[in-house]
Amino acid sequence: MDVRGRWTERLERFFFFYLFANPVLDLINGIYLYTLRQLGVRPPGWLAALTPTLLLRIGVLGLMCCYILLIRDHKAMLNLMLIFLAALFSVYGEAFFSLRYGLFYDAQYAARFLYNIAALAVFPSLARGRSKETRLLLRKVFTWSALMISGSIILCFLLSAMLPFKVGFYTYWDRFGPRGASGFYYAANEAVAILMLLLPVTFSDFFEAGGFRDRANWPRLFAPALIINAMLLVGTKTAFVALFAGLFFVAVYQLRKARREQNRDILRRCRQAAVSTAAVFLLLAVFGMAGSLIESITGMRNIWGEEDNLFLYIEDEDQRDALLNANPIVRLLLSGREFYMFRAGEQWSQSYFTAIFGVGRGSQLKVIEMDFFEVLFYYGIFGFTVMLYPYARKVWRLLKKLKGKGGLPIWSVMLGLLLTAGYAAIAGHVVFSVTGGFYFVLLLVYGELILSGGEETGEAARCTGS
Protein backbone atom coordinates (compact mmCIF):
# COMPACT_ATOMS: atom_id res chain seq x y z
CA MET A 1 0.00 0.00 0.00
CA ASP A 2 1.39 3.42 -0.97
CA VAL A 3 1.64 6.47 1.31
CA ARG A 4 -1.67 7.89 0.08
CA GLY A 5 -3.47 4.62 0.78
CA ARG A 6 -1.99 4.33 4.28
CA TRP A 7 -3.05 7.87 5.24
CA THR A 8 -6.50 7.29 3.80
CA GLU A 9 -6.90 4.15 5.91
CA ARG A 10 -5.69 5.92 9.07
CA LEU A 11 -8.15 8.76 8.57
CA GLU A 12 -11.00 6.31 8.00
CA ARG A 13 -10.23 4.55 11.30
CA PHE A 14 -10.14 7.92 13.05
CA PHE A 15 -13.51 8.99 11.61
CA PHE A 16 -15.18 5.78 12.76
CA PHE A 17 -13.79 6.38 16.26
CA TYR A 18 -14.87 10.01 16.11
CA LEU A 19 -18.51 8.99 15.64
CA PHE A 20 -18.56 7.61 19.18
CA ALA A 21 -16.46 10.47 20.60
CA ASN A 22 -18.80 13.13 19.21
CA PRO A 23 -21.47 13.11 22.01
CA VAL A 24 -18.68 13.05 24.60
CA LEU A 25 -17.28 16.25 23.09
CA ASP A 26 -20.70 17.90 23.43
CA LEU A 27 -20.80 16.90 27.08
CA ILE A 28 -17.28 18.21 27.70
CA ASN A 29 -18.19 21.48 25.99
CA GLY A 30 -21.20 21.92 28.29
CA ILE A 31 -19.18 21.12 31.41
CA TYR A 32 -16.56 23.68 30.31
CA LEU A 33 -19.17 26.43 29.87
CA TYR A 34 -20.91 25.48 33.12
CA THR A 35 -17.61 25.60 35.03
CA LEU A 36 -16.82 29.06 33.67
CA ARG A 37 -20.24 30.29 34.77
CA GLN A 38 -19.87 28.79 38.25
CA LEU A 39 -16.46 30.44 38.64
CA GLY A 40 -17.89 33.77 37.55
CA VAL A 41 -15.63 33.97 34.49
CA ARG A 42 -17.20 36.08 31.74
CA PRO A 43 -14.98 36.02 28.65
CA PRO A 44 -15.76 38.38 25.74
CA GLY A 45 -18.47 37.22 23.32
CA TRP A 46 -16.08 36.07 20.60
CA LEU A 47 -13.81 34.29 23.09
CA ALA A 48 -16.75 32.61 24.83
CA ALA A 49 -17.79 31.10 21.48
CA LEU A 50 -14.27 29.78 20.87
CA THR A 51 -14.50 26.73 23.11
CA PRO A 52 -11.85 23.96 23.19
CA THR A 53 -14.21 21.47 21.55
CA LEU A 54 -15.02 23.91 18.73
CA LEU A 55 -11.28 24.27 18.07
CA LEU A 56 -10.99 20.48 18.05
CA ARG A 57 -13.84 20.21 15.56
CA ILE A 58 -12.19 22.79 13.33
CA GLY A 59 -9.18 20.47 13.41
CA VAL A 60 -11.48 17.58 12.42
CA LEU A 61 -12.77 19.76 9.57
CA GLY A 62 -9.18 20.07 8.40
CA LEU A 63 -8.78 16.28 8.52
CA MET A 64 -12.00 15.78 6.57
CA CYS A 65 -10.73 18.19 3.90
CA CYS A 66 -7.47 16.24 3.74
CA TYR A 67 -9.42 13.00 3.33
CA ILE A 68 -11.49 14.52 0.51
CA LEU A 69 -8.25 15.48 -1.23
CA LEU A 70 -6.78 12.00 -0.71
CA ILE A 71 -9.79 10.23 -2.23
CA ARG A 72 -9.95 12.89 -4.97
CA ASP A 73 -13.63 13.69 -4.53
CA HIS A 74 -13.80 16.54 -7.03
CA LYS A 75 -17.50 17.27 -6.49
CA ALA A 76 -16.96 17.70 -2.77
CA MET A 77 -13.93 19.93 -3.42
CA LEU A 78 -16.00 22.13 -5.72
CA ASN A 79 -18.85 22.35 -3.20
CA LEU A 80 -16.49 23.39 -0.42
CA MET A 81 -14.75 25.99 -2.57
CA LEU A 82 -18.05 27.52 -3.71
CA ILE A 83 -19.31 27.74 -0.13
CA PHE A 84 -16.04 29.33 0.95
CA LEU A 85 -16.40 31.81 -1.91
CA ALA A 86 -19.98 32.61 -0.82
CA ALA A 87 -18.72 33.33 2.70
CA LEU A 88 -16.03 35.68 1.34
CA PHE A 89 -18.53 37.62 -0.77
CA SER A 90 -20.80 38.06 2.25
CA VAL A 91 -17.93 39.59 4.24
CA TYR A 92 -17.23 41.94 1.34
CA GLY A 93 -20.88 43.00 1.46
CA GLU A 94 -20.50 43.95 5.14
CA ALA A 95 -17.54 46.20 4.43
CA PHE A 96 -18.82 47.68 1.15
CA PHE A 97 -22.21 48.71 2.52
CA SER A 98 -20.88 49.93 5.88
CA LEU A 99 -22.79 47.33 7.88
CA ARG A 100 -21.73 46.15 11.30
CA TYR A 101 -18.50 44.19 10.86
CA GLY A 102 -17.72 40.99 12.77
CA LEU A 103 -15.07 38.91 11.02
CA PHE A 104 -14.80 36.36 13.84
CA TYR A 105 -18.52 35.54 13.70
CA ASP A 106 -18.32 35.30 9.90
CA ALA A 107 -15.44 32.82 10.12
CA GLN A 108 -17.10 30.81 12.88
CA TYR A 109 -20.40 30.49 11.02
CA ALA A 110 -18.68 29.52 7.77
CA ALA A 111 -16.53 26.90 9.53
CA ARG A 112 -19.59 25.35 11.18
CA PHE A 113 -21.41 25.08 7.89
CA LEU A 114 -18.37 23.68 6.07
CA TYR A 115 -17.93 21.09 8.83
CA ASN A 116 -21.31 19.50 8.05
CA ILE A 117 -20.84 19.71 4.28
CA ALA A 118 -17.45 18.01 4.58
CA ALA A 119 -19.05 15.29 6.72
CA LEU A 120 -21.71 14.86 4.02
CA ALA A 121 -18.89 13.95 1.62
CA VAL A 122 -16.70 11.92 3.98
CA PHE A 123 -19.10 9.44 5.60
CA PRO A 124 -20.79 8.13 2.43
CA SER A 125 -17.28 7.45 1.14
CA LEU A 126 -16.44 5.50 4.29
CA ALA A 127 -19.45 3.25 3.66
CA ARG A 128 -18.41 2.19 0.16
CA GLY A 129 -17.71 -1.51 0.05
CA ARG A 130 -18.95 -2.02 3.64
CA SER A 131 -22.55 -0.92 3.51
CA LYS A 132 -23.96 -3.39 6.03
CA GLU A 133 -21.12 -2.90 8.53
CA THR A 134 -21.45 0.89 8.38
CA ARG A 135 -25.23 0.71 8.73
CA LEU A 136 -24.94 -1.40 11.88
CA LEU A 137 -22.21 0.89 13.19
CA LEU A 138 -24.35 4.00 12.68
CA ARG A 139 -27.22 2.27 14.49
CA LYS A 140 -24.91 1.75 17.47
CA VAL A 141 -23.78 5.38 17.22
CA PHE A 142 -27.39 6.59 17.37
CA THR A 143 -28.11 4.44 20.42
CA TRP A 144 -24.90 5.55 22.15
CA SER A 145 -25.61 9.21 21.38
CA ALA A 146 -29.20 8.92 22.61
CA LEU A 147 -28.04 7.43 25.90
CA MET A 148 -25.29 10.02 26.37
CA ILE A 149 -27.39 13.08 25.53
CA SER A 150 -30.68 12.14 27.20
CA GLY A 151 -28.93 10.39 30.07
CA SER A 152 -26.80 13.47 30.86
CA ILE A 153 -29.89 15.71 30.86
CA ILE A 154 -31.73 13.36 33.22
CA LEU A 155 -28.68 12.92 35.47
CA CYS A 156 -28.22 16.69 35.78
CA PHE A 157 -31.88 17.02 36.74
CA LEU A 158 -31.56 14.34 39.42
CA LEU A 159 -28.37 15.86 40.82
CA SER A 160 -29.99 19.31 40.91
CA ALA A 161 -32.88 17.85 42.91
CA MET A 162 -30.54 16.23 45.43
CA LEU A 163 -27.90 18.96 45.75
CA PRO A 164 -28.27 22.53 47.06
CA PHE A 165 -27.18 24.02 43.73
CA LYS A 166 -28.19 23.74 40.08
CA VAL A 167 -26.23 21.22 38.01
CA GLY A 168 -26.30 22.12 34.31
CA PHE A 169 -28.32 24.83 32.63
CA TYR A 170 -31.93 25.92 32.61
CA THR A 171 -33.70 25.85 29.25
CA TYR A 172 -35.06 29.36 29.80
CA TRP A 173 -33.89 32.04 32.18
CA ASP A 174 -35.59 35.35 31.50
CA ARG A 175 -37.74 37.88 33.30
CA PHE A 176 -40.32 35.13 33.79
CA GLY A 177 -37.85 33.07 35.82
CA PRO A 178 -35.86 29.85 35.21
CA ARG A 179 -37.66 26.98 33.50
CA GLY A 180 -36.78 23.64 32.01
CA ALA A 181 -33.59 21.60 32.33
CA SER A 182 -31.18 21.12 29.43
CA GLY A 183 -28.35 19.42 31.29
CA PHE A 184 -24.95 20.53 30.09
CA TYR A 185 -26.38 21.80 26.81
CA TYR A 186 -26.07 25.59 27.00
CA ALA A 187 -28.17 25.89 23.82
CA ALA A 188 -31.20 23.74 24.62
CA ASN A 189 -32.35 24.01 21.00
CA GLU A 190 -29.30 22.02 19.87
CA ALA A 191 -30.13 19.19 22.27
CA VAL A 192 -33.74 19.20 21.05
CA ALA A 193 -32.61 19.06 17.40
CA ILE A 194 -30.61 15.90 18.07
CA LEU A 195 -33.20 14.21 20.28
CA MET A 196 -36.08 14.75 17.84
CA LEU A 197 -33.95 13.24 15.10
CA LEU A 198 -32.97 10.23 17.21
CA LEU A 199 -36.42 9.50 18.66
CA PRO A 200 -38.01 7.70 15.66
CA VAL A 201 -34.74 5.96 14.76
CA THR A 202 -34.22 4.57 18.26
CA PHE A 203 -37.86 3.45 18.35
CA SER A 204 -37.28 1.51 15.13
CA ASP A 205 -34.23 -0.08 16.75
CA PHE A 206 -36.30 -0.81 19.87
CA PHE A 207 -38.69 -2.99 17.86
CA GLU A 208 -35.75 -4.88 16.34
CA ALA A 209 -33.94 -5.56 19.61
CA GLY A 210 -34.28 -8.78 21.57
CA GLY A 211 -35.99 -9.18 24.94
CA PHE A 212 -35.29 -7.49 28.26
CA ARG A 213 -33.84 -10.68 29.72
CA ASP A 214 -30.65 -10.17 27.74
CA ARG A 215 -28.85 -7.20 29.31
CA ALA A 216 -26.98 -6.59 26.07
CA ASN A 217 -30.29 -5.32 24.65
CA TRP A 218 -30.95 -2.80 27.43
CA PRO A 219 -29.28 0.20 25.75
CA ARG A 220 -31.51 -0.24 22.66
CA LEU A 221 -34.59 -0.92 24.75
CA PHE A 222 -34.27 2.04 27.13
CA ALA A 223 -33.01 4.65 24.63
CA PRO A 224 -36.51 5.79 23.49
CA ALA A 225 -37.75 6.07 27.10
CA LEU A 226 -34.78 8.22 28.05
CA ILE A 227 -35.22 10.45 24.98
CA ILE A 228 -38.93 11.01 25.71
CA ASN A 229 -38.29 12.00 29.32
CA ALA A 230 -35.29 14.17 28.42
CA MET A 231 -37.39 16.10 25.89
CA LEU A 232 -40.07 16.62 28.55
CA LEU A 233 -37.41 17.98 30.89
CA VAL A 234 -36.03 20.40 28.30
CA GLY A 235 -39.59 21.62 27.82
CA THR A 236 -39.38 23.76 24.68
CA LYS A 237 -42.39 24.16 22.39
CA THR A 238 -40.67 22.41 19.54
CA ALA A 239 -39.67 19.53 21.83
CA PHE A 240 -43.33 18.92 22.68
CA VAL A 241 -44.41 19.13 19.03
CA ALA A 242 -41.65 16.76 17.86
CA LEU A 243 -42.39 14.38 20.72
CA PHE A 244 -46.06 14.21 19.79
CA ALA A 245 -45.28 13.73 16.09
CA GLY A 246 -42.73 10.98 16.72
CA LEU A 247 -44.89 9.03 19.15
CA PHE A 248 -48.01 9.40 17.01
CA PHE A 249 -46.20 8.11 13.91
CA VAL A 250 -44.64 5.09 15.60
CA ALA A 251 -47.85 4.15 17.42
CA VAL A 252 -50.07 4.42 14.35
CA TYR A 253 -47.59 2.61 12.08
CA GLN A 254 -47.01 -0.29 14.44
CA LEU A 255 -50.62 -0.71 15.60
CA ARG A 256 -51.85 -0.78 12.01
CA LYS A 257 -49.18 -3.34 11.20
CA ALA A 258 -50.17 -5.47 14.20
CA ARG A 259 -53.84 -5.36 13.28
CA ARG A 260 -53.23 -6.16 9.61
CA GLU A 261 -50.97 -9.14 10.31
CA GLN A 262 -52.39 -10.18 13.70
CA ASN A 263 -48.87 -9.82 15.09
CA ARG A 264 -48.92 -9.96 18.90
CA ASP A 265 -45.17 -9.38 19.13
CA ILE A 266 -45.68 -5.78 18.01
CA LEU A 267 -48.38 -5.21 20.65
CA ARG A 268 -46.10 -6.72 23.28
CA ARG A 269 -43.30 -4.35 22.27
CA CYS A 270 -45.65 -1.36 22.37
CA ARG A 271 -46.59 -2.26 25.93
CA GLN A 272 -42.93 -2.63 26.86
CA ALA A 273 -42.17 0.82 25.41
CA ALA A 274 -45.02 2.37 27.40
CA VAL A 275 -43.95 0.65 30.62
CA SER A 276 -40.28 1.60 30.31
CA THR A 277 -41.17 5.22 29.54
CA ALA A 278 -43.61 5.40 32.46
CA ALA A 279 -41.03 3.82 34.80
CA VAL A 280 -38.45 6.49 33.98
CA PHE A 281 -41.09 9.22 34.27
CA LEU A 282 -42.24 8.00 37.70
CA LEU A 283 -38.64 7.87 38.92
CA LEU A 284 -38.12 11.47 37.82
CA ALA A 285 -41.50 12.53 39.21
CA VAL A 286 -40.24 11.64 42.69
CA PHE A 287 -37.59 14.33 42.19
CA GLY A 288 -39.99 16.99 40.94
CA MET A 289 -40.24 16.36 37.21
CA ALA A 290 -43.99 16.97 37.18
CA GLY A 291 -43.50 20.45 38.63
CA SER A 292 -40.77 21.22 36.09
CA LEU A 293 -43.03 20.07 33.26
CA ILE A 294 -45.93 22.20 34.47
CA GLU A 295 -43.66 25.25 34.73
CA SER A 296 -42.49 24.75 31.13
CA ILE A 297 -46.03 24.41 29.79
CA THR A 298 -47.59 27.27 31.74
CA GLY A 299 -44.63 29.53 31.02
CA MET A 300 -45.19 29.30 27.28
CA ARG A 301 -47.91 31.92 27.32
CA ASN A 302 -45.30 34.46 28.44
CA ILE A 303 -42.94 33.85 25.53
CA TRP A 304 -45.25 34.13 22.53
CA GLY A 305 -43.08 36.95 21.28
CA GLU A 306 -41.42 39.95 22.81
CA GLU A 307 -43.53 42.95 21.75
CA ASP A 308 -41.06 45.44 23.21
CA ASN A 309 -38.43 44.23 20.75
CA LEU A 310 -40.63 45.16 17.81
CA PHE A 311 -39.76 48.82 18.01
CA LEU A 312 -36.04 48.16 18.24
CA TYR A 313 -35.53 47.47 14.53
CA ILE A 314 -38.74 47.88 12.54
CA GLU A 315 -39.20 51.44 11.28
CA ASP A 316 -42.15 50.92 8.95
CA GLU A 317 -45.38 51.54 10.89
CA ASP A 318 -47.47 49.25 8.66
CA GLN A 319 -44.97 46.46 9.19
CA ARG A 320 -45.03 47.04 12.95
CA ASP A 321 -48.81 46.85 13.03
CA ALA A 322 -48.77 43.68 10.96
CA LEU A 323 -46.38 42.03 13.41
CA LEU A 324 -48.39 43.15 16.43
CA ASN A 325 -51.49 41.61 14.89
CA ALA A 326 -49.71 38.47 13.71
CA ASN A 327 -51.26 35.06 14.15
CA PRO A 328 -50.74 33.93 17.78
CA ILE A 329 -49.72 30.45 16.61
CA VAL A 330 -46.95 31.93 14.44
CA ARG A 331 -45.70 34.04 17.31
CA LEU A 332 -45.86 31.06 19.62
CA LEU A 333 -43.69 28.96 17.29
CA LEU A 334 -41.20 31.65 16.33
CA SER A 335 -40.82 33.32 19.77
CA GLY A 336 -39.93 36.68 18.28
CA ARG A 337 -37.47 35.42 15.65
CA GLU A 338 -39.52 37.10 12.93
CA PHE A 339 -38.42 40.49 14.28
CA TYR A 340 -34.75 39.74 13.59
CA MET A 341 -35.71 38.15 10.28
CA PHE A 342 -37.37 41.39 9.12
CA ARG A 343 -34.35 43.42 10.17
CA ALA A 344 -31.95 41.20 8.21
CA GLY A 345 -34.40 41.16 5.29
CA GLU A 346 -34.43 44.97 5.14
CA GLN A 347 -30.63 45.02 4.88
CA TRP A 348 -30.60 42.16 2.37
CA SER A 349 -33.00 43.95 0.01
CA GLN A 350 -31.14 47.27 -0.05
CA SER A 351 -29.13 46.49 -3.21
CA TYR A 352 -28.56 43.93 -5.94
CA PHE A 353 -25.20 42.99 -4.41
CA THR A 354 -26.59 42.18 -0.97
CA ALA A 355 -29.52 40.31 -2.55
CA ILE A 356 -27.10 38.10 -4.51
CA PHE A 357 -24.26 37.76 -1.98
CA GLY A 358 -25.89 38.59 1.35
CA VAL A 359 -25.19 40.90 4.26
CA GLY A 360 -22.94 38.53 6.23
CA ARG A 361 -23.34 36.96 9.64
CA GLY A 362 -21.06 39.53 11.26
CA SER A 363 -23.44 42.36 10.38
CA GLN A 364 -26.06 41.10 12.83
CA LEU A 365 -26.29 41.93 16.52
CA LYS A 366 -28.49 38.87 16.99
CA VAL A 367 -28.90 35.94 14.63
CA ILE A 368 -32.34 34.98 13.29
CA GLU A 369 -32.15 31.33 14.42
CA MET A 370 -34.10 30.21 11.35
CA ASP A 371 -31.55 28.37 9.22
CA PHE A 372 -32.96 28.83 5.72
CA PHE A 373 -33.56 32.55 6.20
CA GLU A 374 -30.08 32.89 7.68
CA VAL A 375 -28.53 31.28 4.61
CA LEU A 376 -30.57 33.49 2.27
CA PHE A 377 -30.07 36.81 4.05
CA TYR A 378 -26.49 36.32 5.26
CA TYR A 379 -25.14 34.73 2.05
CA GLY A 380 -27.60 35.88 -0.61
CA ILE A 381 -29.14 34.02 -3.50
CA PHE A 382 -25.73 32.76 -4.61
CA GLY A 383 -24.94 31.41 -1.15
CA PHE A 384 -28.41 29.94 -0.72
CA THR A 385 -27.95 27.99 -3.96
CA VAL A 386 -24.44 26.64 -3.47
CA MET A 387 -24.73 26.03 0.30
CA LEU A 388 -27.99 24.10 0.30
CA TYR A 389 -27.41 22.25 -2.98
CA PRO A 390 -25.45 19.35 -1.36
CA TYR A 391 -28.32 18.75 1.07
CA ALA A 392 -30.97 19.03 -1.65
CA ARG A 393 -29.05 16.63 -3.89
CA LYS A 394 -28.70 14.05 -1.11
CA VAL A 395 -32.38 14.28 -0.14
CA TRP A 396 -33.45 13.97 -3.80
CA ARG A 397 -31.36 10.83 -4.22
CA LEU A 398 -32.90 9.42 -1.05
CA LEU A 399 -36.43 10.11 -2.29
CA LYS A 400 -35.69 8.48 -5.65
CA LYS A 401 -34.45 5.32 -3.92
CA LEU A 402 -37.43 5.36 -1.56
CA LYS A 403 -39.92 4.77 -4.38
CA GLY A 404 -41.64 1.43 -3.94
CA LYS A 405 -39.89 0.66 -0.63
CA GLY A 406 -41.07 0.82 2.96
CA GLY A 407 -40.70 -0.52 6.46
CA LEU A 408 -40.38 1.13 9.85
CA PRO A 409 -36.58 1.66 9.65
CA ILE A 410 -36.63 3.84 6.54
CA TRP A 411 -39.84 5.66 7.43
CA SER A 412 -38.36 6.44 10.84
CA VAL A 413 -35.37 7.95 9.08
CA MET A 414 -37.62 10.02 6.83
CA LEU A 415 -39.62 11.27 9.83
CA GLY A 416 -36.41 12.21 11.65
CA LEU A 417 -35.19 14.13 8.60
CA LEU A 418 -38.57 15.85 8.17
CA LEU A 419 -38.75 16.90 11.82
CA THR A 420 -35.19 18.21 11.79
CA ALA A 421 -35.67 20.10 8.52
CA GLY A 422 -38.82 21.69 9.93
CA TYR A 423 -36.92 22.54 13.08
CA ALA A 424 -34.17 24.15 11.02
CA ALA A 425 -36.81 26.30 9.30
CA ILE A 426 -38.44 27.66 12.46
CA ALA A 427 -35.81 27.35 15.21
CA GLY A 428 -32.41 26.92 13.51
CA HIS A 429 -29.53 25.07 15.17
CA VAL A 430 -29.11 22.53 12.38
CA VAL A 431 -27.11 23.51 9.29
CA PHE A 432 -24.91 25.95 11.26
CA SER A 433 -24.56 23.60 14.22
CA VAL A 434 -21.70 21.13 14.57
CA THR A 435 -23.99 19.01 16.77
CA GLY A 436 -27.50 18.93 15.27
CA GLY A 437 -26.22 19.35 11.72
CA PHE A 438 -23.73 16.52 12.12
CA TYR A 439 -26.45 14.07 13.18
CA PHE A 440 -28.65 15.27 10.32
CA VAL A 441 -25.84 14.31 7.93
CA LEU A 442 -25.40 10.91 9.60
CA LEU A 443 -29.12 10.23 9.28
CA LEU A 444 -29.01 11.05 5.56
CA VAL A 445 -26.17 8.56 5.16
CA TYR A 446 -27.99 5.96 7.28
CA GLY A 447 -31.13 6.29 5.15
CA GLU A 448 -29.17 5.72 1.96
CA LEU A 449 -27.52 2.64 3.44
CA ILE A 450 -30.89 1.17 4.41
CA LEU A 451 -32.29 1.69 0.93
CA SER A 452 -29.21 0.43 -0.87
CA GLY A 453 -28.50 -2.57 1.35
CA GLY A 454 -31.92 -3.61 2.66
CA GLU A 455 -32.70 -4.67 6.20
CA GLU A 456 -32.36 -7.98 7.99
CA THR A 457 -35.18 -10.47 7.74
CA GLY A 458 -36.58 -12.81 10.36
CA GLU A 459 -38.32 -12.13 13.66
CA ALA A 460 -36.99 -8.56 13.94
CA ALA A 461 -38.22 -7.73 10.48
CA ARG A 462 -41.66 -9.13 11.24
CA CYS A 463 -41.86 -6.91 14.33
CA THR A 464 -40.88 -3.73 12.49
CA GLY A 465 -42.82 -4.34 9.33
CA SER A 466 -39.73 -4.47 7.11
Secondary structure, DSSP 4 states (H G I P E B T S, - for coil): --HHHHHHHHHHHHHHHHHHHHHHHHHHHHHHHHHHHHTT----HHHHH--HHHHHHHHHHHHHHHHHHHHT-HHHHHHHHHHHHHHHHHHHHHHHTT----HHHHHHHHHHHHHHHHHHHHHHHHHTT-HHHHHHHHHHHHHHHHHHHHHHHHHHHHHHHHSSS--SB-SEEETTEEE---BT-SSHHHHHHHHHHHHHHHHHHHHHS--TTSGGGHHHHHHHHHHHHHHHHH--HHHHHHHHHHHHHHHHHHHHHHHHHT-HHHHHHHHHHHHHHHHHHHHHHHTTHHHHHHHHHHGGGGGS--GGGHHHH---HHHHHHHHTS-HHHHHHHTTHHHHHHHHHHHHTTSHHHHHH---GGG-SS----HHHHHHHHHHHHHHHHHHHHHHHHHHHHHHHHTT---HHHHHHHHHHHHHHHHHHHH--STT-TTHHHHHHHHHHHHHHHHHH----SHHHHHHT-
